[in-house]
Amino acid sequence: MALLLGACSEEEIRTYRVASEESESPVVAPSADGGASQDLSVVWHAQEGWAEEPAGQFQLAVYGLGPDLRVTVSMLPGEAGGVAANVNRWRGQVALDPLVASEITGAEVPGFEGEGELKLHELLGESGSGILAGILRLSGETWFFKMSGPVDELTDHRSSFLTFLASIETKEGSGFGDQGPPAAKSEEPKKPKIDFEVPEGWTVGEESPMRVASFRAAGEDGFQADIAVVPLPGDSGSILDNINRWRAQLQLEELEDENDPAVGKAVDGPVGTYFLTHMKSEETIVEDEFQGAISAAIIKGDKYTWFLRMSGEARVVEANRSNFESFVESVRFP
């Protein structure tokens, strides 16, 4: 190991740039007292027993269904970053891996007769938390109706949430008219810019719509580690939420305190303060084939949260830990 780490410090470094245009951040609509305002293009009807609560800055309405279950209503102009980006942001909050855009289709909402396109997305995390979300796409704006809380409570209240979605009314002319919903663009969505230096020995990995870059590090016995660079719009969940999502993948217990040393540490680097974590499964995973490990960095920017993650067989991940930390330190935003 000492020889390996010594050699890593003198390795030749290759420089990569992933370039594209950065999209504008959406402007959040002002909140409306009482929820179903007649000045809005959508009217919703809270179900019996839902207690109205004060709405936050980015919310039009909030309802409580007990101490742990909440329903929120919000709206953003335009496409609001796209359905896939929002669904994957929620998946991260409930410890689920992101999906490619083609896998995020949603389900029709029985009984909905308003204009526009309303789809239900059910995100039930293995960690015990979940989200039921209705995304309503209208001409010029996107609406989000979301129920979040423990999975067992979501299951108990699923039918009332579906009734709530079916009761949504849209004002005449707020849909897509005869043109239908905006067609999905055939070209790849533009991705934000990032520069970094890739250590010698890492090879280019498989492409993915969610990644701006992908690499692989090989180890012994055919094992390898996967390195991913993924930007997600906005805040994309708390540090603790993301750490616990990765811990769930390694079958590790959920952490409750963000100050727990196992969470990781904040590091001052060239791009500002970022968060660095290392974790390893306590037992073998993937059908008892090997022990897994994850090294990851979270860099929160103005418009995106960047996730740099190395995962795979523990020996390969640990052997490349120094390379990974150098890789993170090399990040620059043009």
N, C-alpha and C positions, 0 to 999 in steps of 0.2 A: 504493500500500500504506500509506503514512504517513497519507493522508487516511482510508482505511478504518479503520485502527487507532484513529485519533483519534475517529472517529465512534462506534466501538464502545463507548468509555468513557462516552459520554453517552446510550446507548440506554436506552429505558424497559425496566424489568425486570418480568416477570410472575412471580408466585409460584404454585407447584403443590404439592399434597400428594397422595401415593398412600398410602392408609390401608387397613389390614386387621389382623387379629389375627395375632400371631406364635406359631408352634407351639413346643412344648417340644422341647428337644434330647434325643435318645435316650440312655439310660444304657448304657454298654458292659458287656457280660458279662465276668466274670473269665476270665483265660486258664487253659488246662488243660495240664499237662505231658504230653507224649507224643502229643497230638493226639486220637485216637479214644477219649475217655473214656466209660466206661459211665454216668456221671452226666449225660451230655448226651443230647439227643433224636436226635442224628445220629451215625452211625459212618461214617468214611471209611477208605479203604485206599490208602496211598501205593504208587506203582508201583515196580517194580524199578529200582534205580539212583538213586532219589531220596534225597538225603542230608538227613536231618533237621537243622535249624539252630535256634538259640535263637529263640523267638517273642517278638515285641514286645508292647507294652502292650495293643494292640488286636487281637492275633492269638491264635488257638488253636493254630496250627501253621504252620511255615514249612519248605519243602523246597527245596534247591538242585539245579539240573540243569546245573551248570557255573558259570562266573564271572559270567554275565550273565542267567541265566534263573532265575526264582523262582516257586514255587507257594505261595500263602498261603491259610489257612482262618480265617474270622472269623464272628462272629455278633452280631447286634443284636436287641434285643427289638422286637416290633411290626412296623410297616411299614418302620422304619429310614430314614425320609425318602422312601420310594417308589422304585420301580425307575428311573423316568426321571431323578430327581435324581442317583442314584448312577452310572448309565450316562453321563450328561452330564459328571459330574465326571471320570470316567475318560477320556472323549473329550477333555476339555481337557488331560489329562496326556499324550496322544499326538498333540497338535496337530490335533485334529478339531473342527469347529464343533459346538455343541449341536444336538440335534434336538427337535422338538416331541414331546410324550408319545405321540401317536397313531402316530408313526413308530418307536417303540421297542417292538418286540414280542418279539424273541428267537426262538430256534429250539428245537424239541423235542430232547431228548437221547436218542438211540437206546439202548435197553436199560435205561433207568432204570425201576425198578419200585417205588420207595419211595412213601410218601405225600407229599402236598403237590404243589407245582408247581415244577419245575426247568426253567429256560430258559437257553440258551447265548447269549452276546452276544460277537461278534467285532469288535474295534476295532483295525484295522490302519492306523496313521498313516502319512502320506506322509513324515514325518520319519525313518522307519526304526524307530520303537518301536511296540509294540503290546501289546494285552491280550486274553486270552481269559478270559471270566468266566462262571461258572455261578451263577445266583441262585436259591436254593431258598427258597420261601415256605411257611412252616408256620403253624399256628395259634398266634399270639402271638409269633413270632420269624421273622427273615430271616437266611439263611446265605449267605455269599459265598465262593466257591471261585475263585481268580484266578491265572492264569499270566501273567506279564509279562516282557518282554524284547525283544530285536531281532526284527523281523518274520520274518526268514528262519529263525531258530531256533524261533519259535512255530509256523511252518508245518511244520517238521521234527517237532515234538513234539505236533502237534495231535491225532493219533490216540491217543497215550498219555493225553492230557488228557481226551479223550472217554471212554476206558476208565475213567479215574479217576472221572469224574462218574457214569458208569453203575453203578459199584460202590458208590455211596453208599447206605447203609441208614438208614431212619428207624424209630424205635421205634413200636410200635403205639399209636395214639391221638395221635400228634404231628402228623397231617395235618389236613385240614379236615373229615373225616367226610363225612356225606351232604350237607352244605351247599355243598361246593365252595369254591374260593378266594374271598376277599372280592371282591365286585363293585366295579368301578371306579366312583368317585363321579361322578355326572353334573355336579355343580356345579364351577366353577373352584376349584382349590386356593387356599387363602388365602396371601397373600403378605406379606412383612414390610413395615414402614412406612419411608418415607423422604420427606423434604421437600427441595425444591430450587427454584432460581429459573431460569427459562428466558429466555434473551436474546431480544429482539425480532428477528423475522425467521425464527426456527425455527418450523416447523409440526408438528402432531401427525402421527406416522407410523403405519404399520400395526401392529396389535396382534399379540402373540405370547404363547403360554403361558409362555415362558421370561422375558419381559420384564415389569417393572413400569411401564416407560414407554418410549416410542419417539418420536423426532423426526426431521425432515429439514431440511437446510439447502440451499437452491438456489444454483446458480452459473450461469456462462455456458454457452452451447451445449447447454442441457438437462441438464448434469451436476449431480449433487447429492451430498451426504454424508448418511449414515445415522447417527443417534445412538441408542444403546441403553443402557438401564439394566437390568442383569441381576444378581440375587442367586443365589448357589449355596450350599447348606449346607456348613458346615465350612470347612476350609482351602482346598480346591479347587485344589491344586497350588502349586508354588513360583512365585515371581516369574519366575525364568528359564524355567521350563516354559511359562508363559503367554506370555511375550515371544516365545519361539521358535515357539509356535503361530501367533501373528500374523505373525511374520517369514516363516514358510512360506507363508502366504496371499499375501504380496507377493513371493514367489520370492526371498527374501533368505537368505543363508547363516545357518546355526544358530550361535548364540553359545555358547561353552563356559564363559566366566568371568562370574559374576554381577557382578563389579566392572568389566566392560567398559563404557566410557562409552556405548556404543550401546544398552545395556540400558535406561537411563533414570536417574531420580534419585528419592530419597526426599524428600518435602515435608512440612513441619510445617503442618497446617491446623487449622481449627476442630474437625474430627472426630478429631484426632490425626494421626499420621504415615501418609501414604498414598504410593503409588508412581505416578509419572507418566512416560509414555514417548511419544515421537513417532518415527515411522518412515515411510520413503517407498521405493517400489520403484525399483530402478536402471534398469529398462527398462519398456517398455509391457507391460501385462498384459491379461487378458480379451480374447483374440483380437486382441492388438495395438491395442486401442481407446484405452486411456489409461494413464497412470501412476497407480498407486494409492498411497494413504497412509492411515495409521492414527494417531490420537491416542487414548491410553487411560489410564485411572486405575484402580488396584486398591486398594480399601479393605478391609482385613481386620478384621472385627468379632468379637464373641464367638461368634455362632452362624452368621454368614454371611460370605462373601467377596463384595464388591460389585464388579462390573465396569462401568465407564462407558466406552463406546467410541464414537469417531467414525471412520467409515471411508468411503472413496469416492474420487472423482477428486481427484488430488493438489492441484490449484489450489483446489478448494472447501474441502478439509480445511485447507490451510495458511491460507486467508483467514479461516477460522473458528477458528483455533487459540486466539486470545485469548478468544473467546467460550466455547470449550470449557473453558479453564482457569478462567474465572470461574464457569462452570456447576459444575465440580467443587468449587471453593472454597465455593460456596453450599450444599452438601449439609449437611443436619442430620438426625439420627435422633431422632424424638419420644420 
